[in-house]
Amino acid sequence: MNPIDNTIKFVLSITDENVNFFAYKSQSIKNKQSKIYIA
């Protein structure tokens, strides 16, 4: 299991074991820097 997966689930309070985060990227949305998580 990807270590970042557990961290994201903890921060977002996701308890479903079927949700797996495997990548993220930074992107500018409405002139604000945001992180996009891909699950």
N, C-alpha and C positions, 0 to 999 in steps of 0.2 A: 504494500500500500504506500502511496505517495505521502511523505510527511506533511506536505502543504495541505493535503486533503483533510487531515485531522484538524489542522489549525483553522481552516476556513469553516469547517463544520462546527467547531467549538465557538468561534466568534459569532456565527450566524444562528447558533442554537439549533442546528439541524441534527436530528437523531435518526433519520432514515438511513439505513445501511446501503440502500440501493442507489443513493446519490453519490457520485464520485466526481471530484474536481480533478482535472488532469492538466489544465493550463490556464494561464492568465496573461493579459497584456495591458499596457497602459494606452489610453486613448483620450484625446481631447474632445469633450462633449460640452457644447455651449460655453466655450472658453474656460472650462475647468478640467483639470487633469483627473481622469477616473481610471480605475482598474476594472477590467472586464474579465470575469471568471467563466471559464468554459467547463460545463459539467456534462 
